[in-house]
Structures are given as C-alpha cells and as structure tokens.
Amino acid sequence: MKEKMYFPKNFLWGGATSGPQIEGSFEKPHKNVFDYWYEIEPDKFFNKVGPNVTSDFYHNFKEDLKLIKNIGLNSFRTSIQWSRLIKNFETGEVDEKNAKFYSDVIDEIIKNDMIPIINLHHFDLPVELYEKYNGWESRKVLDMFETFAKKCFELYGDKVKYWTTFNEPIVVVEGQYLYKFHYPCVVDGKRAMQVLYNLNIASAKAIKQFKKSDCFKNGGKIGIILNLTPTYSRSNSEEDIKASNIADDIFNKSFLEPATKGKFTKSLIDLLKENNVFWDSESGDDELLKENTVDFLGINYYFPRRIKAKETPIENEQWLPDNHVDYYDMPNKRMNPYRGWEIYPKAIYDIAINIKENYNNIPWYISENGMGVENEERFLDENGIIQDDYRIEFYEEHLKFLSDGIKDGSNCFGFHCWTPIDCWSWCNAYKNRYGYISVDLETQKRTIKKSGNWIKQFINIH
C-alpha cells in the first residue's frame, strides 16, 4: 500500500495557463510579439499552427472552467494580455470590450468555487513596444508596464486576491537575447543583461502600484512566477562547483534574490562587471527593489540543470553564460523523449528545502509542473479517453517529494499542473500535449483524460 502523502488544509490544487496560449487572437486591439512572429515566419511554428485560435478560451471559457472545476481543482491561474486589455499604451486607456471579457472570466472562475491567480505578463510583450522602444530594454516600456499593472489592480483588485507580475522572466532573457528561440531572436549578452535587470525593475514597479491599491489594503498578495531549475554540479571539485554557482546565479538567483531580498548577488554583479556586460541603472532603483519584494513565490519546475566546469574554451563574438559553464550529460538519467528534458522528481524536495533554509521560508507554491507528450491519440481507448498513465506516474512521483518537503517544514501552499486543458505552446504549438483535458483542434471538443479523473480522486483522498 502506498504511503499517504501530506498536504495542508486549504491547499491550492489547480492548473495554470496563459492568455496568449488559450484565448486566441479574437477582438485584440494589438499584436504581441508571438502574433507578429507567426505572421512573418509561420514556418517557425510546429505544423504552422499559430496563436490565432489556440484552444479558443475566448469563446469557451464558461464551459472550460466548469470542466476544470469538475475534475476537482479549486484554483486557476491565467494571465491578462497587455495587448488585449490596453487600447492606448501611452495613456493606459483600456479596451472596454476586453476589460469586460477579463471581468467575466474572473467572475466565472469564482462562480465555479475556484480561486483566481492572475498573472500580468507571460512572454507576450506588445510588438508595437518592441518596434518603437526596443521593448524591455527601454525604461519607457517599464513605465508603461507599471501603468498597465495599475489598471489591472483597479479593474479587478476587488475580485482577485492573488496576483503575479511575471511568468518565467528569465525565459524572456534567454529566448529573445541569448539563444534565439523567441522573437526577435537576438544574440547580445549586454542587451540580455540589461533586459534581465529591467524586468526586475518592472516587477518592483508593479508591486509598488499594488501596495497603493485597495486590493493590498484588503489583504491581497502579489508574487512572481519563476522557473527554478535546480543546479547540480557534476562533482564536488572546486571547478565544477564554481561553474554550478555561476549557472545558479544567472538562471535562478538573478530573479529569485531581487524578488525575495530586494538585491542581486554580489557574485553575479562581479561576474557581469568583469565581462563588461553589467547593466545601466537609474537613481532610486536600489530602494525600489528593496522596498518592493514579493509576498509569495510561484515555482515552475520541469527539469534540473546539470553543470560541469568549462572544458573547451569558446570564443563567442558576444558574451554568453556558456562561456563559463558546460552542461553535463549525466549517464543513465531518465528522460521525457518528447521534450528532451530530464525527469528528476527529487528536485522538488530540494527546491522546498532551499526556500525554507535560504529564503526565510517564504510562502510558495508549485505554479507549474507537467509532462508534455507527442501524439497522445496513440493512447485512446475504445471510449475515446486518452489513457495517460505516464502523466499520472509523473505527478505521483513529484507530489511525493513535494509532500516530503512540506513534512520537513517548507511553507508550500499549492500545486498547479501545466496545464488543465491542452493549450498552444509557443513555437511547439500543439506538438506536445500537457492537459488533464484534451482538445480536438478540428472540432474544439474537450475530453477528460484518465489523468483528469485521477487528479480528482487524488485530491479527494488527500
């Protein structure tokens, strides 16, 4: 008999998605960077499937939220698209029809007895702000984001008690400015580190506005969603550990430390200065970061990062983190072959203890965890139900380690899958499916998978 896991009372069992990945582009006054990229380079997207329709949550949200409630979930995270809500970026004037859309969505979440968690940015910078101002490189865009955040708090702060500023901001840095997997596919270390800095400032600016809002005065909370990829060194050698610490500084602590402690690590600052890629700042930034830390963390966890000392020096035209580290291909590791990601559930325990011991045991939750699989129709049974036992096994293993972390004192208050209903996934489109509920792209029909029925039973037991 399996050992019963432990999760606290009022634990948030939920699912996460985002506006650009489920809504479709219907009625939007502006394009975001992915809308535009698909328009100019559709071949970059799997099967040329773009963000125009996605899972059509725009028209189906009432039915979708009812389904999500029916599989036992008590909370739901999505995002408000800047390019949908705001008509005029300079003034912050809202598009009334889309303001009502988000109000209706939030009302429907609450009507289904689920707690809404609303995120402000999920990789979907309005393309106009990149074309006019170079996007996140510009302080003007940071001010516009602050205005957007203020509008969201004013419009929905009476209904939404949990807010987050950014989802996986390091991915914006990696995808747009280091490794060319998000538009505009630039490789520029100096610009990358400026964007990294500016995103931290943008988050603090949004938190500053939140603290002035009625939502904050009424007990609301604000956090940030970070994809922590725990860094494991190949060995205990001084060289491997040094490389591992550099990777941790750049990819994990660059947002985790400012969000929770209001400052960057000295080791990151020293590294960037030594390599002439240190950011430009403005007077008052240090105080802004220090005074506007988060109330809670959302942690997205999918895979670990394994690092070894640099073995073959490379001469890049641009500074890259890869100048300092090599990735270690650990023998006999478990893999998700569809995603090319290592499966290592114990890392969730390591995250839990790291937050407890090094981040003042701040309240946190798993804001994404999931397994993407290609061609899931292979696993249809005679009743048309996808028998996704691999996903159930994946979740059971990860939840066991999360339970152990909670038993050992880590202050975790929830677990959200990625994603409750199959959604569009950037360049991968619908190549890998993640949902508890499947979507037929031809008919938009929804069908609960075996994992959707499993999670309902699991929640009831625990």
C-alpha positions as CSV (number, residue, x, y, z in Angstrom):
1,M,0.0,0.0,0.0
2,K,1.3,3.4,-1.0
3,E,2.2,5.8,1.8
4,K,-0.3,8.6,2.1
5,M,1.1,12.0,1.3
6,Y,0.6,15.1,3.4
7,F,-0.8,18.4,2.1
8,P,-2.0,21.2,4.4
9,K,-5.7,22.2,4.8
10,N,-6.9,24.6,2.1
11,F,-4.1,23.5,-0.2
12,L,-4.5,25.0,-3.7
13,W,-5.0,22.2,-6.2
14,G,-5.1,23.9,-9.6
15,G,-4.0,24.4,-13.1
16,A,-2.1,27.1,-14.9
17,T,-2.3,28.5,-18.4
18,S,-1.9,31.9,-20.0
19,G,-4.0,34.3,-22.1
20,P,-1.8,34.1,-25.3
21,Q,-1.8,30.3,-25.1
22,I,-5.6,29.7,-24.8
23,E,-7.6,32.7,-25.8
24,G,-7.0,33.1,-29.5
25,S,-6.4,36.5,-31.1
26,F,-10.1,37.4,-31.3
27,E,-11.0,41.1,-30.8
28,K,-7.5,42.1,-29.8
29,P,-6.6,45.7,-30.5
30,H,-2.9,45.0,-30.8
31,K,-0.5,42.1,-31.7
32,N,2.0,40.7,-29.2
33,V,5.5,39.5,-30.3
34,F,4.2,36.0,-31.0
35,D,1.2,37.1,-33.0
36,Y,3.7,39.1,-35.1
37,W,6.3,36.4,-35.4
38,Y,3.7,33.9,-36.6
39,E,2.6,36.5,-39.2
40,I,6.0,36.9,-40.7
41,E,7.5,33.4,-40.1
42,P,4.8,30.8,-39.8
43,D,7.3,28.0,-40.7
44,K,9.0,28.6,-37.3
45,F,5.9,27.1,-35.6
46,F,5.1,23.3,-35.4
47,N,2.8,22.4,-38.3
48,K,2.4,26.1,-38.9
49,V,-0.1,26.3,-36.1
50,G,-0.2,29.8,-34.7
51,P,-1.8,31.7,-31.9
52,N,-4.9,32.9,-33.9
53,V,-7.3,30.3,-32.4
54,T,-5.3,28.2,-29.9
55,S,-7.9,26.5,-27.7
56,D,-10.5,29.3,-28.2
57,F,-10.9,30.0,-24.5
58,Y,-12.2,33.4,-25.6
59,H,-15.5,31.8,-26.7
60,N,-15.4,28.6,-24.5
61,F,-14.3,29.9,-21.1
62,K,-17.6,29.1,-19.3
63,E,-17.6,25.5,-20.4
64,D,-13.8,25.2,-19.8
65,L,-13.9,26.5,-16.3
66,K,-16.8,24.2,-15.5
67,L,-14.8,21.2,-16.7
68,I,-11.8,22.3,-14.7
69,K,-14.0,22.5,-11.6
70,N,-15.4,19.1,-12.4
71,I,-12.0,17.4,-12.2
72,G,-11.7,18.7,-8.6
73,L,-9.5,21.7,-9.0
74,N,-10.0,24.6,-6.6
75,S,-7.8,27.3,-8.2
76,F,-6.8,28.5,-11.6
77,R,-4.1,30.7,-13.0
78,T,-4.2,32.6,-16.2
79,S,-2.9,36.0,-17.5
80,I,-4.2,39.3,-18.7
81,Q,-2.8,40.1,-22.1
82,W,-1.4,43.6,-22.2
83,S,-2.1,43.6,-26.0
84,R,-5.8,42.7,-25.4
85,L,-6.7,44.9,-22.4
86,I,-5.0,48.2,-23.3
87,K,-6.1,50.3,-26.2
88,N,-3.5,53.1,-25.8
89,F,-0.2,52.1,-24.3
90,E,0.9,55.7,-23.7
91,T,-2.2,56.7,-21.6
92,G,-3.2,53.2,-20.3
93,E,-6.7,53.6,-21.8
94,V,-8.5,50.2,-21.7
95,D,-10.4,48.4,-24.4
96,E,-13.8,48.2,-22.8
97,K,-15.0,45.1,-24.5
98,N,-11.8,43.2,-23.5
99,A,-12.0,44.7,-20.0
100,K,-15.4,43.1,-19.7
101,F,-14.0,39.8,-21.1
102,Y,-11.5,39.5,-18.3
103,S,-14.1,40.6,-15.8
104,D,-16.4,37.8,-17.0
105,V,-13.6,35.2,-16.9
106,I,-12.7,36.1,-13.3
107,D,-16.4,36.1,-12.3
108,E,-16.7,32.6,-13.9
109,I,-13.7,31.3,-12.0
110,I,-15.2,32.5,-8.7
111,K,-18.6,31.2,-9.7
112,N,-17.1,27.7,-10.0
113,D,-15.7,28.0,-6.5
114,M,-12.1,28.3,-7.7
115,I,-9.5,30.9,-6.5
116,P,-8.2,33.0,-9.4
117,I,-4.5,33.8,-9.6
118,I,-3.9,36.4,-12.2
119,N,-0.5,37.0,-13.9
120,L,0.4,40.2,-15.7
121,H,3.0,39.0,-18.3
122,H,3.5,35.7,-20.0
123,F,6.1,36.3,-22.7
124,D,3.6,38.5,-24.6
125,L,5.1,41.9,-25.0
126,P,3.0,44.0,-27.4
127,V,5.1,44.1,-30.6
128,E,4.5,47.8,-31.0
129,L,6.5,48.4,-27.9
130,Y,9.4,46.5,-29.2
131,E,9.3,48.2,-32.6
132,K,9.0,51.7,-31.1
133,Y,11.2,51.4,-28.0
134,N,13.2,48.2,-28.1
135,G,10.8,46.5,-25.6
136,W,12.2,45.6,-22.2
137,E,15.4,47.4,-23.0
138,S,13.5,50.7,-22.5
139,R,12.7,52.5,-19.3
140,K,9.7,54.0,-21.1
141,V,8.3,50.5,-21.5
142,L,8.8,49.8,-17.8
143,D,6.7,52.9,-17.0
144,M,4.0,51.7,-19.4
145,F,4.0,48.3,-17.8
146,E,3.6,50.0,-14.4
147,T,0.5,51.8,-15.8
148,F,-0.9,48.5,-17.2
149,A,-0.4,46.8,-13.8
150,K,-2.1,49.8,-12.0
151,K,-5.1,49.4,-14.4
152,C,-5.4,45.7,-13.7
153,F,-5.4,46.2,-10.0
154,E,-8.0,49.0,-10.3
155,L,-10.3,46.9,-12.6
156,Y,-10.1,43.5,-10.9
157,G,-8.5,44.0,-7.4
158,D,-11.8,43.7,-5.7
159,K,-12.2,40.1,-7.1
160,V,-8.6,38.8,-7.3
161,K,-6.6,38.4,-4.2
162,Y,-3.5,36.6,-5.7
163,W,-1.5,38.4,-8.4
164,T,1.8,37.7,-10.0
165,T,3.9,40.1,-12.0
166,F,5.8,37.9,-14.5
167,N,5.9,34.3,-15.6
168,E,9.4,32.9,-16.1
169,P,11.1,36.3,-16.8
170,I,14.5,34.6,-17.3
171,V,13.0,32.9,-20.4
172,V,12.4,36.4,-22.0
173,V,16.2,37.0,-21.5
174,E,17.2,33.5,-22.8
175,G,14.7,33.3,-25.7
176,Q,14.9,36.9,-27.0
177,Y,18.5,37.9,-26.3
178,L,20.7,34.8,-25.8
179,Y,19.6,31.6,-27.5
180,K,17.2,32.7,-30.3
181,F,14.1,30.8,-29.5
182,H,11.7,33.8,-29.1
183,Y,11.3,36.7,-31.4
184,P,13.3,38.9,-32.1
185,C,16.0,36.2,-31.8
186,V,18.9,38.5,-30.9
187,V,22.2,37.3,-29.5
188,D,23.7,40.1,-27.4
189,G,25.0,39.5,-23.9
190,K,25.0,43.1,-22.9
191,R,21.4,43.7,-24.0
192,A,20.4,40.4,-22.4
193,M,21.7,41.5,-19.0
194,Q,20.0,44.9,-19.4
195,V,16.7,43.2,-20.0
196,L,17.3,40.9,-17.1
197,Y,17.8,44.0,-14.9
198,N,14.9,45.9,-16.4
199,L,12.5,43.0,-15.9
200,N,13.4,43.0,-12.2
201,I,12.7,46.8,-12.1
202,A,9.4,46.3,-13.9
203,S,8.3,43.7,-11.4
204,A,9.2,46.0,-8.5
205,K,7.3,48.9,-10.2
206,A,4.2,46.7,-10.5
207,I,4.5,45.7,-6.8
208,K,4.8,49.4,-5.8
209,Q,1.5,50.1,-7.5
210,F,-0.1,47.0,-5.9
211,K,0.9,48.3,-2.5
212,K,-1.0,51.5,-3.2
213,S,-4.1,49.6,-4.3
214,D,-7.3,48.7,-2.4
215,C,-6.5,45.1,-3.2
216,F,-3.4,45.3,-1.0
217,K,-5.3,47.2,1.7
218,N,-7.9,44.4,1.7
219,G,-5.3,41.6,2.3
220,G,-4.4,40.8,-1.3
221,K,-1.0,39.2,-2.1
222,I,1.4,39.7,-5.0
223,G,4.2,37.4,-6.2
224,I,6.3,36.3,-9.2
225,I,6.4,33.0,-11.1
226,L,10.0,31.7,-11.5
227,N,11.1,28.6,-13.4
228,L,13.7,27.3,-10.9
229,T,15.9,24.7,-12.5
230,P,18.0,23.4,-9.6
231,T,21.6,23.4,-10.5
232,Y,23.6,20.2,-9.7
233,S,27.4,20.1,-10.3
234,R,28.9,17.0,-11.9
235,S,31.2,16.5,-8.9
236,N,32.4,18.2,-5.7
237,S,35.5,19.5,-7.4
238,E,36.2,23.2,-6.9
239,E,36.0,23.8,-10.7
240,D,32.6,22.1,-11.1
241,I,31.1,23.8,-8.1
242,K,32.3,27.2,-9.3
243,A,30.6,26.6,-12.7
244,S,27.5,25.4,-11.0
245,N,27.3,28.5,-8.8
246,I,27.7,30.7,-11.9
247,A,24.8,28.9,-13.6
248,D,22.7,29.3,-10.5
249,D,23.5,33.0,-10.2
250,I,22.5,33.7,-13.8
251,F,19.5,31.4,-14.3
252,N,17.9,31.1,-10.9
253,K,19.2,33.8,-8.4
254,S,19.0,36.7,-10.9
255,F,15.3,36.9,-10.3
256,L,14.9,34.9,-7.1
257,E,17.2,37.2,-5.0
258,P,15.8,40.6,-6.0
259,A,12.2,39.3,-5.7
260,T,12.7,38.0,-2.2
261,K,15.6,40.0,-0.8
262,G,15.5,43.2,-2.9
263,K,19.0,42.9,-4.3
264,F,21.2,40.9,-6.6
265,T,24.0,38.6,-5.5
266,K,27.5,40.2,-5.3
267,S,28.9,37.3,-7.3
268,L,26.5,38.0,-10.2
269,I,27.4,41.7,-10.2
270,D,31.1,40.9,-10.1
271,L,30.9,38.4,-13.0
272,L,29.0,40.8,-15.2
273,K,31.3,43.7,-14.5
274,E,34.4,41.5,-15.2
275,N,32.9,40.7,-18.6
276,N,31.7,44.2,-19.5
277,V,28.0,43.2,-19.7
278,F,26.9,44.9,-16.5
279,W,23.6,46.8,-16.8
280,D,22.8,50.5,-16.6
281,S,20.7,51.6,-13.7
282,E,19.0,54.8,-12.5
283,S,19.0,56.7,-9.2
284,G,16.4,55.2,-6.9
285,D,16.5,51.7,-8.4
286,D,18.2,50.1,-5.3
287,E,15.5,51.5,-3.0
288,L,12.7,50.4,-5.4
289,L,13.9,46.8,-5.4
290,K,14.5,46.8,-1.6
291,E,11.0,48.2,-0.8
292,N,9.0,46.1,-3.2
293,T,9.7,42.4,-2.6
294,V,7.1,39.7,-3.2
295,D,4.6,38.2,-0.7
296,F,4.9,34.7,-2.2
297,L,6.6,32.7,-4.9
298,G,5.3,30.6,-7.7
299,I,7.8,28.0,-8.8
300,N,7.6,26.3,-12.2
301,Y,9.6,23.1,-12.1
302,Y,10.1,20.7,-15.1
303,F,13.8,19.6,-15.1
304,P,17.1,20.1,-13.3
305,R,20.2,21.8,-14.7
306,R,23.4,19.7,-14.6
307,I,26.7,21.6,-14.9
308,K,30.4,20.9,-15.1
309,A,33.4,23.1,-15.4
310,K,34.2,24.6,-18.8
311,E,36.3,22.0,-20.6
312,T,36.7,23.6,-24.1
313,P,37.1,27.4,-24.0
314,I,35.0,29.1,-26.7
315,E,35.4,32.5,-28.2
316,N,31.9,34.0,-28.8
317,E,31.5,37.3,-30.5
318,Q,29.1,38.0,-27.7
319,W,29.3,37.2,-24.1
320,L,27.2,34.2,-23.2
321,P,26.7,32.3,-19.9
322,D,28.1,29.3,-21.9
323,N,31.5,31.0,-21.8
324,H,31.7,29.9,-18.2
325,V,30.0,26.6,-17.9
326,D,29.4,23.3,-19.8
327,Y,26.3,21.2,-19.5
328,Y,26.9,17.8,-18.0
329,D,25.1,14.8,-19.7
330,M,24.6,12.6,-16.7
331,P,24.7,8.9,-17.6
332,N,21.5,6.8,-17.2
333,K,19.3,9.8,-16.5
334,R,15.5,9.4,-17.0
335,M,14.2,11.4,-19.9
336,N,11.0,12.7,-21.4
337,P,12.0,11.9,-25.0
338,Y,9.3,14.2,-26.5
339,R,10.6,17.3,-24.8
340,G,14.2,16.3,-24.3
341,W,14.0,17.0,-20.6
342,E,15.4,15.0,-17.7
343,I,12.8,13.6,-15.3
344,Y,14.1,14.2,-11.8
345,P,11.3,14.4,-9.2
346,K,13.6,14.8,-6.2
347,A,14.4,18.3,-7.3
348,I,11.0,19.5,-6.0
349,Y,12.1,18.4,-2.5
350,D,15.4,20.3,-3.0
351,I,13.5,23.4,-4.1
352,A,11.3,23.2,-1.0
353,I,14.2,22.9,1.4
354,N,16.2,25.7,-0.4
355,I,13.3,28.1,0.0
356,K,12.9,27.1,3.7
357,E,16.6,27.5,4.6
358,N,17.7,30.3,2.3
359,Y,14.7,32.4,1.6
360,N,13.1,32.8,5.0
361,N,10.6,30.1,4.3
362,I,8.5,32.5,2.2
363,P,5.1,31.2,1.2
364,W,5.3,29.5,-2.1
365,Y,3.5,27.1,-4.4
366,I,4.3,24.9,-7.4
367,S,2.8,27.1,-10.1
368,E,3.6,24.7,-13.0
369,N,4.7,21.1,-13.3
370,G,3.8,18.7,-16.1
371,M,4.7,16.2,-18.8
372,G,4.3,17.0,-22.5
373,V,3.8,14.0,-24.8
374,E,3.5,13.9,-28.5
375,N,0.8,12.0,-30.5
376,E,-1.3,11.3,-27.4
377,E,-4.0,9.9,-29.7
378,R,-2.0,6.7,-29.7
379,F,-3.3,6.1,-26.2
380,L,-7.0,6.5,-26.9
381,D,-9.2,3.6,-25.6
382,E,-12.4,2.3,-27.1
383,N,-14.3,5.1,-25.3
384,G,-12.2,7.9,-26.8
385,I,-10.4,8.5,-23.5
386,I,-6.6,9.1,-23.5
387,Q,-5.0,6.6,-21.1
388,D,-2.2,8.8,-20.0
389,D,-0.7,6.6,-17.2
390,Y,2.7,8.2,-17.8
391,R,1.4,11.5,-16.7
392,I,-0.2,10.1,-13.6
393,E,3.1,8.4,-12.7
394,F,4.9,11.6,-13.3
395,Y,2.7,13.6,-11.0
396,E,2.6,10.9,-8.3
397,E,6.4,10.9,-8.1
398,H,6.7,14.7,-8.0
399,L,3.9,15.1,-5.4
400,K,5.5,12.5,-3.2
401,F,8.7,14.7,-3.0
402,L,6.6,17.8,-2.5
403,S,4.8,16.2,0.4
404,D,8.1,15.2,1.9
405,G,9.3,18.9,1.6
406,I,6.1,20.1,3.3
407,K,6.5,17.5,6.1
408,D,10.0,18.8,6.7
409,G,8.7,22.3,7.2
410,S,8.7,24.1,3.8
411,N,5.8,26.6,3.5
412,C,4.2,25.4,0.3
413,F,0.5,26.2,-0.1
414,G,-0.4,24.7,-3.5
415,F,0.3,22.6,-6.6
416,H,-0.7,23.7,-10.1
417,C,-0.4,21.5,-13.1
418,W,0.6,22.7,-16.5
419,T,-2.0,22.7,-17.9
420,P,-5.6,21.8,-17.1
421,I,-6.7,21.9,-20.8
422,D,-4.3,21.3,-23.8
423,C,-3.0,24.7,-24.9
424,W,-0.9,26.2,-27.6
425,S,2.8,26.3,-26.7
426,W,4.9,29.0,-28.5
427,C,6.9,27.5,-31.3
428,N,5.9,24.0,-30.4
429,A,2.2,24.8,-30.9
430,Y,0.3,21.6,-30.1
431,K,3.2,19.2,-30.7
432,N,3.3,18.1,-27.0
433,R,0.1,17.9,-25.0
434,Y,0.1,18.6,-21.3
435,G,-3.5,18.8,-20.2
436,Y,-5.8,16.8,-17.9
437,I,-8.3,17.5,-20.6
438,S,-7.7,17.1,-24.4
439,V,-8.7,19.5,-27.2
440,D,-9.5,18.3,-30.7
441,L,-8.2,21.1,-32.8
442,E,-10.6,20.3,-35.7
443,T,-13.8,20.4,-33.6
444,Q,-12.6,22.1,-30.4
445,K,-14.2,19.2,-28.5
446,R,-12.9,18.7,-24.9
447,T,-12.5,15.3,-23.4
448,I,-11.2,14.5,-19.9
449,K,-8.2,12.2,-20.0
450,K,-7.5,9.4,-17.5
451,S,-5.3,11.8,-15.5
452,G,-8.2,14.2,-15.2
453,N,-10.2,11.6,-13.4
454,W,-7.1,10.5,-11.4
455,I,-6.4,14.0,-10.0
456,K,-10.0,14.4,-8.8
457,Q,-9.7,11.1,-6.8
458,F,-6.2,12.1,-5.6
459,I,-7.4,15.4,-4.2
460,N,-10.4,13.7,-2.5
461,I,-8.1,11.3,-0.7
462,H,-5.6,14.0,0.3
